[in-house]
Amino acid sequence: MSGTPEFEFVKTAACRDKKVGNCPEVATNVPGVVALRESTRPDSIVTMTASDWATLTDAVKAGEFDLSA
């Protein structure tokens, strides 16, 4: 394989509604890598390790990134 891996991005169920115009997408099909992108900017991809993804999602669940605070 050469170049960028072929990520298979998915959206959350809430974002599959055609009325929702912009959603984060996640790909976990490449072993050891989690890729993120915004549906309106599909060429801008951020990657991280599975461990970093777990740390991020734990922090989100704990409210560390609550923008309403």
PyMOL Python script that loads the backbone (N, CA, C, O; Angstrom):
from pymol import cmd

cmd.read_pdbstr("""\
ATOM      1  N   MET A   1       0.853  -1.176   0.000  1.00  0.00           N
ATOM      2  CA  MET A   1       0.000   0.000   0.000  1.00  0.00           C
ATOM      3  C   MET A   1       0.895   1.233   0.000  1.00  0.00           C
ATOM      4  O   MET A   1       1.875   1.300   0.742  1.00  0.00           O
ATOM      5  N   SER A   2       0.555   2.196  -0.828  1.00  0.00           N
ATOM      6  CA  SER A   2       1.325   3.433  -0.856  1.00  0.00           C
ATOM      7  C   SER A   2       0.389   4.607  -0.639  1.00  0.00           C
ATOM      8  O   SER A   2      -0.802   4.538  -0.942  1.00  0.00           O
ATOM      9  N   GLY A   3       0.951   5.692  -0.105  1.00  0.00           N
ATOM     10  CA  GLY A   3       0.134   6.882   0.099  1.00  0.00           C
ATOM     11  C   GLY A   3      -0.764   6.771   1.311  1.00  0.00           C
ATOM     12  O   GLY A   3      -0.448   6.077   2.277  1.00  0.00           O
ATOM     13  N   THR A   4      -1.879   7.460   1.247  1.00  0.00           N
ATOM     14  CA  THR A   4      -2.837   7.520   2.343  1.00  0.00           C
ATOM     15  C   THR A   4      -3.688   6.250   2.372  1.00  0.00           C
ATOM     16  O   THR A   4      -4.128   5.772   1.326  1.00  0.00           O
ATOM     17  N   PRO A   5      -3.922   5.700   3.576  1.00  0.00           N
ATOM     18  CA  PRO A   5      -4.804   4.533   3.648  1.00  0.00           C
ATOM     19  C   PRO A   5      -6.220   4.881   3.190  1.00  0.00           C
ATOM     20  O   PRO A   5      -6.623   6.043   3.226  1.00  0.00           O
ATOM     21  N   GLU A   6      -6.953   3.889   2.769  1.00  0.00           N
ATOM     22  CA  GLU A   6      -8.337   4.087   2.327  1.00  0.00           C
ATOM     23  C   GLU A   6      -9.260   3.988   3.538  1.00  0.00           C
ATOM     24  O   GLU A   6      -9.614   2.894   3.977  1.00  0.00           O
ATOM     25  N   PHE A   7      -9.636   5.131   4.062  1.00  0.00           N
ATOM     26  CA  PHE A   7     -10.512   5.163   5.229  1.00  0.00           C
ATOM     27  C   PHE A   7     -11.961   4.991   4.793  1.00  0.00           C
ATOM     28  O   PHE A   7     -12.373   5.498   3.750  1.00  0.00           O
ATOM     29  N   GLU A   8     -12.726   4.272   5.603  1.00  0.00           N
ATOM     30  CA  GLU A   8     -14.154   4.099   5.370  1.00  0.00           C
ATOM     31  C   GLU A   8     -14.883   4.868   6.464  1.00  0.00           C
ATOM     32  O   GLU A   8     -15.071   4.366   7.572  1.00  0.00           O
ATOM     33  N   PHE A   9     -15.290   6.091   6.141  1.00  0.00           N
ATOM     34  CA  PHE A   9     -15.903   6.987   7.121  1.00  0.00           C
ATOM     35  C   PHE A   9     -17.380   6.669   7.319  1.00  0.00           C
ATOM     36  O   PHE A   9     -18.086   6.305   6.380  1.00  0.00           O
ATOM     37  N   VAL A  10     -17.827   6.814   8.561  1.00  0.00           N
ATOM     38  CA  VAL A  10     -19.243   6.648   8.900  1.00  0.00           C
ATOM     39  C   VAL A  10     -19.686   7.834   9.743  1.00  0.00           C
ATOM     40  O   VAL A  10     -18.876   8.495  10.394  1.00  0.00           O
ATOM     41  N   LYS A  11     -20.998   8.090   9.718  1.00  0.00           N
ATOM     42  CA  LYS A  11     -21.600   9.148  10.527  1.00  0.00           C
ATOM     43  C   LYS A  11     -22.430   8.498  11.629  1.00  0.00           C
ATOM     44  O   LYS A  11     -22.815   7.333  11.522  1.00  0.00           O
ATOM     45  N   THR A  12     -22.700   9.248  12.676  1.00  0.00           N
ATOM     46  CA  THR A  12     -23.610   8.751  13.701  1.00  0.00           C
ATOM     47  C   THR A  12     -25.013   8.657  13.102  1.00  0.00           C
ATOM     48  O   THR A  12     -25.301   9.276  12.078  1.00  0.00           O
ATOM     49  N   ALA A  13     -25.869   7.890  13.740  1.00  0.00           N
ATOM     50  CA  ALA A  13     -27.235   7.714  13.242  1.00  0.00           C
ATOM     51  C   ALA A  13     -27.955   9.049  13.112  1.00  0.00           C
ATOM     52  O   ALA A  13     -28.687   9.262  12.146  1.00  0.00           O
ATOM     53  N   ALA A  14     -27.758   9.956  14.076  1.00  0.00           N
ATOM     54  CA  ALA A  14     -28.430  11.260  14.036  1.00  0.00           C
ATOM     55  C   ALA A  14     -28.013  12.069  12.811  1.00  0.00           C
ATOM     56  O   ALA A  14     -28.794  12.879  12.313  1.00  0.00           O
ATOM     57  N   CYS A  15     -26.829  11.867  12.335  1.00  0.00           N
ATOM     58  CA  CYS A  15     -26.320  12.643  11.203  1.00  0.00           C
ATOM     59  C   CYS A  15     -26.676  12.034   9.850  1.00  0.00           C
ATOM     60  O   CYS A  15     -26.391  12.632   8.813  1.00  0.00           O
ATOM     61  N   ARG A  16     -27.278  10.888   9.845  1.00  0.00           N
ATOM     62  CA  ARG A  16     -27.656  10.268   8.572  1.00  0.00           C
ATOM     63  C   ARG A  16     -28.937  10.875   7.992  1.00  0.00           C
ATOM     64  O   ARG A  16     -29.310  10.593   6.854  1.00  0.00           O
ATOM     65  N   ASP A  17     -29.597  11.703   8.784  1.00  0.00           N
ATOM     66  CA  ASP A  17     -30.800  12.408   8.334  1.00  0.00           C
ATOM     67  C   ASP A  17     -30.375  13.469   7.322  1.00  0.00           C
ATOM     68  O   ASP A  17     -29.478  14.264   7.605  1.00  0.00           O
ATOM     69  N   LYS A  18     -30.994  13.493   6.165  1.00  0.00           N
ATOM     70  CA  LYS A  18     -30.607  14.444   5.111  1.00  0.00           C
ATOM     71  C   LYS A  18     -30.824  15.899   5.506  1.00  0.00           C
ATOM     72  O   LYS A  18     -30.283  16.796   4.859  1.00  0.00           O
ATOM     73  N   LYS A  19     -31.608  16.153   6.560  1.00  0.00           N
ATOM     74  CA  LYS A  19     -31.835  17.517   7.027  1.00  0.00           C
ATOM     75  C   LYS A  19     -30.620  18.061   7.775  1.00  0.00           C
ATOM     76  O   LYS A  19     -30.480  19.273   7.934  1.00  0.00           O
ATOM     77  N   VAL A  20     -29.746  17.173   8.230  1.00  0.00           N
ATOM     78  CA  VAL A  20     -28.535  17.574   8.953  1.00  0.00           C
ATOM     79  C   VAL A  20     -27.445  17.754   7.905  1.00  0.00           C
ATOM     80  O   VAL A  20     -27.098  16.807   7.199  1.00  0.00           O
ATOM     81  N   GLY A  21     -26.905  18.966   7.801  1.00  0.00           N
ATOM     82  CA  GLY A  21     -25.976  19.238   6.724  1.00  0.00           C
ATOM     83  C   GLY A  21     -24.505  19.046   7.020  1.00  0.00           C
ATOM     84  O   GLY A  21     -23.702  18.980   6.089  1.00  0.00           O
ATOM     85  N   ASN A  22     -24.126  18.954   8.274  1.00  0.00           N
ATOM     86  CA  ASN A  22     -22.716  18.893   8.585  1.00  0.00           C
ATOM     87  C   ASN A  22     -22.512  18.030   9.820  1.00  0.00           C
ATOM     88  O   ASN A  22     -23.093  18.299  10.871  1.00  0.00           O
ATOM     89  N   CYS A  23     -21.695  17.002   9.699  1.00  0.00           N
ATOM     90  CA  CYS A  23     -21.473  16.088  10.817  1.00  0.00           C
ATOM     91  C   CYS A  23     -20.035  15.593  10.841  1.00  0.00           C
ATOM     92  O   CYS A  23     -19.386  15.502   9.799  1.00  0.00           O
ATOM     93  N   PRO A  24     -19.541  15.276  12.027  1.00  0.00           N
ATOM     94  CA  PRO A  24     -18.248  14.610  12.085  1.00  0.00           C
ATOM     95  C   PRO A  24     -18.392  13.179  11.581  1.00  0.00           C
ATOM     96  O   PRO A  24     -19.424  12.536  11.769  1.00  0.00           O
ATOM     97  N   GLU A  25     -17.350  12.705  10.946  1.00  0.00           N
ATOM     98  CA  GLU A  25     -17.314  11.335  10.448  1.00  0.00           C
ATOM     99  C   GLU A  25     -16.074  10.654  11.018  1.00  0.00           C
ATOM    100  O   GLU A  25     -15.031  11.284  11.192  1.00  0.00           O
ATOM    101  N   VAL A  26     -16.199   9.364  11.304  1.00  0.00           N
ATOM    102  CA  VAL A  26     -15.115   8.610  11.920  1.00  0.00           C
ATOM    103  C   VAL A  26     -14.847   7.354  11.104  1.00  0.00           C
ATOM    104  O   VAL A  26     -15.776   6.710  10.617  1.00  0.00           O
ATOM    105  N   ALA A  27     -13.572   7.010  10.960  1.00  0.00           N
ATOM    106  CA  ALA A  27     -13.173   5.764  10.300  1.00  0.00           C
ATOM    107  C   ALA A  27     -12.290   4.971  11.262  1.00  0.00           C
ATOM    108  O   ALA A  27     -11.334   5.502  11.827  1.00  0.00           O
ATOM    109  N   THR A  28     -12.622   3.708  11.436  1.00  0.00           N
ATOM    110  CA  THR A  28     -11.822   2.841  12.303  1.00  0.00           C
ATOM    111  C   THR A  28     -11.391   1.567  11.573  1.00  0.00           C
ATOM    112  O   THR A  28     -10.997   0.588  12.208  1.00  0.00           O
ATOM    113  N   ASN A  29     -11.466   1.582  10.251  1.00  0.00           N
ATOM    114  CA  ASN A  29     -11.174   0.383   9.476  1.00  0.00           C
ATOM    115  C   ASN A  29      -9.684   0.121   9.251  1.00  0.00           C
ATOM    116  O   ASN A  29      -9.325  -0.968   8.803  1.00  0.00           O
ATOM    117  N   VAL A  30      -8.815   1.073   9.544  1.00  0.00           N
ATOM    118  CA  VAL A  30      -7.375   0.869   9.400  1.00  0.00           C
ATOM    119  C   VAL A  30      -6.826   0.515  10.783  1.00  0.00           C
ATOM    120  O   VAL A  30      -6.913   1.331  11.700  1.00  0.00           O
ATOM    121  N   PRO A  31      -6.267  -0.676  10.948  1.00  0.00           N
ATOM    122  CA  PRO A  31      -5.808  -1.120  12.271  1.00  0.00           C
ATOM    123  C   PRO A  31      -4.878  -0.113  12.955  1.00  0.00           C
ATOM    124  O   PRO A  31      -3.901   0.355  12.371  1.00  0.00           O
ATOM    125  N   GLY A  32      -5.216   0.207  14.225  1.00  0.00           N
ATOM    126  CA  GLY A  32      -4.383   1.095  15.032  1.00  0.00           C
ATOM    127  C   GLY A  32      -4.572   2.574  14.767  1.00  0.00           C
ATOM    128  O   GLY A  32      -3.927   3.401  15.412  1.00  0.00           O
ATOM    129  N   VAL A  33      -5.450   2.928  13.823  1.00  0.00           N
ATOM    130  CA  VAL A  33      -5.643   4.329  13.450  1.00  0.00           C
ATOM    131  C   VAL A  33      -7.134   4.672  13.507  1.00  0.00           C
ATOM    132  O   VAL A  33      -7.983   3.906  13.051  1.00  0.00           O
ATOM    133  N   VAL A  34      -7.427   5.838  14.074  1.00  0.00           N
ATOM    134  CA  VAL A  34      -8.772   6.392  14.015  1.00  0.00           C
ATOM    135  C   VAL A  34      -8.654   7.683  13.215  1.00  0.00           C
ATOM    136  O   VAL A  34      -7.807   8.528  13.507  1.00  0.00           O
ATOM    137  N   ALA A  35      -9.507   7.830  12.208  1.00  0.00           N
ATOM    138  CA  ALA A  35      -9.483   9.026  11.361  1.00  0.00           C
ATOM    139  C   ALA A  35     -10.777   9.792  11.550  1.00  0.00           C
ATOM    140  O   ALA A  35     -11.853   9.205  11.665  1.00  0.00           O
ATOM    141  N   LEU A  36     -10.657  11.112  11.582  1.00  0.00           N
ATOM    142  CA  LEU A  36     -11.807  12.000  11.737  1.00  0.00           C
ATOM    143  C   LEU A  36     -11.824  13.006  10.596  1.00  0.00           C
ATOM    144  O   LEU A  36     -10.781  13.421  10.092  1.00  0.00           O
ATOM    145  N   ARG A  37     -13.026  13.384  10.204  1.00  0.00           N
ATOM    146  CA  ARG A  37     -13.180  14.468   9.229  1.00  0.00           C
ATOM    147  C   ARG A  37     -14.554  15.091   9.413  1.00  0.00           C
ATOM    148  O   ARG A  37     -15.438  14.510  10.043  1.00  0.00           O
ATOM    149  N   GLU A  38     -14.716  16.265   8.862  1.00  0.00           N
ATOM    150  CA  GLU A  38     -15.998  16.956   8.858  1.00  0.00           C
ATOM    151  C   GLU A  38     -16.642  16.695   7.500  1.00  0.00           C
ATOM    152  O   GLU A  38     -15.971  16.775   6.471  1.00  0.00           O
ATOM    153  N   SER A  39     -17.926  16.386   7.490  1.00  0.00           N
ATOM    154  CA  SER A  39     -18.571  15.994   6.232  1.00  0.00           C
ATOM    155  C   SER A  39     -18.496  17.082   5.158  1.00  0.00           C
ATOM    156  O   SER A  39     -18.474  16.770   3.967  1.00  0.00           O
ATOM    157  N   THR A  40     -18.455  18.348   5.562  1.00  0.00           N
ATOM    158  CA  THR A  40     -18.368  19.426   4.572  1.00  0.00           C
ATOM    159  C   THR A  40     -16.933  19.698   4.125  1.00  0.00           C
ATOM    160  O   THR A  40     -16.711  20.471   3.193  1.00  0.00           O
ATOM    161  N   ARG A  41     -15.956  19.065   4.784  1.00  0.00           N
ATOM    162  CA  ARG A  41     -14.541  19.229   4.417  1.00  0.00           C
ATOM    163  C   ARG A  41     -13.877  17.854   4.358  1.00  0.00           C
ATOM    164  O   ARG A  41     -12.971  17.577   5.145  1.00  0.00           O
ATOM    165  N   PRO A  42     -14.307  16.998   3.448  1.00  0.00           N
ATOM    166  CA  PRO A  42     -13.829  15.616   3.436  1.00  0.00           C
ATOM    167  C   PRO A  42     -12.342  15.433   3.146  1.00  0.00           C
ATOM    168  O   PRO A  42     -11.800  14.359   3.404  1.00  0.00           O
ATOM    169  N   ASP A  43     -11.678  16.444   2.622  1.00  0.00           N
ATOM    170  CA  ASP A  43     -10.246  16.319   2.341  1.00  0.00           C
ATOM    171  C   ASP A  43      -9.372  16.641   3.545  1.00  0.00           C
ATOM    172  O   ASP A  43      -8.166  16.392   3.516  1.00  0.00           O
ATOM    173  N   SER A  44      -9.959  17.189   4.599  1.00  0.00           N
ATOM    174  CA  SER A  44      -9.207  17.509   5.818  1.00  0.00           C
ATOM    175  C   SER A  44      -9.416  16.376   6.817  1.00  0.00           C
ATOM    176  O   SER A  44     -10.457  16.290   7.469  1.00  0.00           O
ATOM    177  N   ILE A  45      -8.417  15.514   6.926  1.00  0.00           N
ATOM    178  CA  ILE A  45      -8.514  14.326   7.764  1.00  0.00           C
ATOM    179  C   ILE A  45      -7.507  14.423   8.903  1.00  0.00           C
ATOM    180  O   ILE A  45      -6.336  14.737   8.691  1.00  0.00           O
ATOM    181  N   VAL A  46      -7.982  14.151  10.106  1.00  0.00           N
ATOM    182  CA  VAL A  46      -7.135  14.108  11.292  1.00  0.00           C
ATOM    183  C   VAL A  46      -7.051  12.651  11.728  1.00  0.00           C
ATOM    184  O   VAL A  46      -8.072  11.968  11.811  1.00  0.00           O
ATOM    185  N   THR A  47      -5.843  12.173  12.007  1.00  0.00           N
ATOM    186  CA  THR A  47      -5.692  10.803  12.472  1.00  0.00           C
ATOM    187  C   THR A  47      -5.081  10.779  13.864  1.00  0.00           C
ATOM    188  O   THR A  47      -4.369  11.699  14.266  1.00  0.00           O
ATOM    189  N   MET A  48      -5.376   9.706  14.591  1.00  0.00           N
ATOM    190  CA  MET A  48      -4.805   9.494  15.923  1.00  0.00           C
ATOM    191  C   MET A  48      -4.750   8.000  16.180  1.00  0.00           C
ATOM    192  O   MET A  48      -5.347   7.203  15.456  1.00  0.00           O
ATOM    193  N   THR A  49      -4.022   7.638  17.223  1.00  0.00           N
ATOM    194  CA  THR A  49      -3.961   6.234  17.599  1.00  0.00           C
ATOM    195  C   THR A  49      -5.264   5.835  18.282  1.00  0.00           C
ATOM    196  O   THR A  49      -6.023   6.692  18.736  1.00  0.00           O
ATOM    197  N   ALA A  50      -5.515   4.551  18.351  1.00  0.00           N
ATOM    198  CA  ALA A  50      -6.699   4.059  19.049  1.00  0.00           C
ATOM    199  C   ALA A  50      -6.652   4.457  20.526  1.00  0.00           C
ATOM    200  O   ALA A  50      -7.689   4.750  21.121  1.00  0.00           O
ATOM    201  N   SER A  51      -5.478   4.469  21.109  1.00  0.00           N
ATOM    202  CA  SER A  51      -5.320   4.877  22.504  1.00  0.00           C
ATOM    203  C   SER A  51      -5.663   6.351  22.695  1.00  0.00           C
ATOM    204  O   SER A  51      -6.342   6.710  23.657  1.00  0.00           O
ATOM    205  N   ASP A  52      -5.202   7.199  21.796  1.00  0.00           N
ATOM    206  CA  ASP A  52      -5.536   8.622  21.869  1.00  0.00           C
ATOM    207  C   ASP A  52      -7.040   8.841  21.677  1.00  0.00           C
ATOM    208  O   ASP A  52      -7.625   9.715  22.316  1.00  0.00           O
ATOM    209  N   TRP A  53      -7.660   8.056  20.806  1.00  0.00           N
ATOM    210  CA  TRP A  53      -9.116   8.138  20.590  1.00  0.00           C
ATOM    211  C   TRP A  53      -9.845   7.796  21.883  1.00  0.00           C
ATOM    212  O   TRP A  53     -10.799   8.479  22.257  1.00  0.00           O
ATOM    213  N   ALA A  54      -9.403   6.743  22.566  1.00  0.00           N
ATOM    214  CA  ALA A  54     -10.035   6.348  23.828  1.00  0.00           C
ATOM    215  C   ALA A  54      -9.899   7.456  24.869  1.00  0.00           C
ATOM    216  O   ALA A  54     -10.842   7.734  25.610  1.00  0.00           O
ATOM    217  N   THR A  55      -8.734   8.083  24.924  1.00  0.00           N
ATOM    218  CA  THR A  55      -8.519   9.193  25.856  1.00  0.00           C
ATOM    219  C   THR A  55      -9.447  10.358  25.520  1.00  0.00           C
ATOM    220  O   THR A  55     -10.057  10.946  26.414  1.00  0.00           O
ATOM    221  N   LEU A  56      -9.553  10.689  24.245  1.00  0.00           N
ATOM    222  CA  LEU A  56     -10.419  11.784  23.814  1.00  0.00           C
ATOM    223  C   LEU A  56     -11.886  11.492  24.137  1.00  0.00           C
ATOM    224  O   LEU A  56     -12.571  12.337  24.713  1.00  0.00           O
ATOM    225  N   THR A  57     -12.365  10.319  23.777  1.00  0.00           N
ATOM    226  CA  THR A  57     -13.776  10.023  24.019  1.00  0.00           C
ATOM    227  C   THR A  57     -14.090   9.953  25.510  1.00  0.00           C
ATOM    228  O   THR A  57     -15.183  10.337  25.927  1.00  0.00           O
ATOM    229  N   ASP A  58     -13.152   9.471  26.314  1.00  0.00           N
ATOM    230  CA  ASP A  58     -13.358   9.477  27.768  1.00  0.00           C
ATOM    231  C   ASP A  58     -13.483  10.907  28.285  1.00  0.00           C
ATOM    232  O   ASP A  58     -14.328  11.194  29.134  1.00  0.00           O
ATOM    233  N   ALA A  59     -12.638  11.803  27.770  1.00  0.00           N
ATOM    234  CA  ALA A  59     -12.678  13.201  28.195  1.00  0.00           C
ATOM    235  C   ALA A  59     -13.985  13.869  27.771  1.00  0.00           C
ATOM    236  O   ALA A  59     -14.557  14.650  28.531  1.00  0.00           O
ATOM    237  N   VAL A  60     -14.456  13.568  26.574  1.00  0.00           N
ATOM    238  CA  VAL A  60     -15.732  14.132  26.109  1.00  0.00           C
ATOM    239  C   VAL A  60     -16.869  13.636  26.995  1.00  0.00           C
ATOM    240  O   VAL A  60     -17.717  14.419  27.422  1.00  0.00           O
ATOM    241  N   LYS A  61     -16.884  12.340  27.269  1.00  0.00           N
ATOM    242  CA  LYS A  61     -17.931  11.764  28.124  1.00  0.00           C
ATOM    243  C   LYS A  61     -17.907  12.364  29.522  1.00  0.00           C
ATOM    244  O   LYS A  61     -18.952  12.498  30.158  1.00  0.00           O
ATOM    245  N   ALA A  62     -16.720  12.727  30.007  1.00  0.00           N
ATOM    246  CA  ALA A  62     -16.571  13.297  31.346  1.00  0.00           C
ATOM    247  C   ALA A  62     -16.910  14.786  31.381  1.00  0.00           C
ATOM    248  O   ALA A  62     -16.919  15.388  32.455  1.00  0.00           O
ATOM    249  N   GLY A  63     -17.188  15.389  30.224  1.00  0.00           N
ATOM    250  CA  GLY A  63     -17.568  16.796  30.181  1.00  0.00           C
ATOM    251  C   GLY A  63     -16.408  17.773  30.082  1.00  0.00           C
ATOM    252  O   GLY A  63     -16.605  18.977  30.243  1.00  0.00           O
ATOM    253  N   GLU A  64     -15.203  17.281  29.819  1.00  0.00           N
ATOM    254  CA  GLU A  64     -14.049  18.176  29.744  1.00  0.00           C
ATOM    255  C   GLU A  64     -14.160  19.198  28.613  1.00  0.00           C
ATOM    256  O   GLU A  64     -13.560  20.270  28.691  1.00  0.00           O
ATOM    257  N   PHE A  65     -14.905  18.884  27.582  1.00  0.00           N
ATOM    258  CA  PHE A  65     -15.025  19.778  26.441  1.00  0.00           C
ATOM    259  C   PHE A  65     -16.434  20.342  26.306  1.00  0.00           C
ATOM    260  O   PHE A  65     -16.875  20.657  25.201  1.00  0.00           O
ATOM    261  N   ASP A  66     -17.131  20.469  27.412  1.00  0.00           N
ATOM    262  CA  ASP A  66     -18.493  20.996  27.409  1.00  0.00           C
ATOM    263  C   ASP A  66     -18.447  22.478  27.086  1.00  0.00           C
ATOM    264  O   ASP A  66     -17.995  23.276  27.907  1.00  0.00           O
ATOM    265  N   LEU A  67     -18.899  22.851  25.924  1.00  0.00           N
ATOM    266  CA  LEU A  67     -18.831  24.249  25.472  1.00  0.00           C
ATOM    267  C   LEU A  67     -19.918  25.116  26.101  1.00  0.00           C
ATOM    268  O   LEU A  67     -19.871  26.341  25.997  1.00  0.00           O
ATOM    269  N   SER A  68     -20.880  24.496  26.744  1.00  0.00           N
ATOM    270  CA  SER A  68     -21.954  25.283  27.366  1.00  0.00           C
ATOM    271  C   SER A  68     -21.566  25.770  28.753  1.00  0.00           C
ATOM    272  O   SER A  68     -22.299  26.550  29.363  1.00  0.00           O
ATOM    273  N   ALA A  69     -20.439  25.326  29.252  1.00  0.00           N
ATOM    274  CA  ALA A  69     -20.019  25.717  30.616  1.00  0.00           C
ATOM    275  C   ALA A  69     -19.457  27.120  30.641  1.00  0.00           C
ATOM    276  O   ALA A  69     -19.059  27.607  31.699  1.00  0.00           O
TER     277      ALA A  69
END
""", "prot")
cmd.dss("prot")
cmd.show_as("cartoon", "prot")
cmd.util.cbc("prot")
cmd.orient("prot")
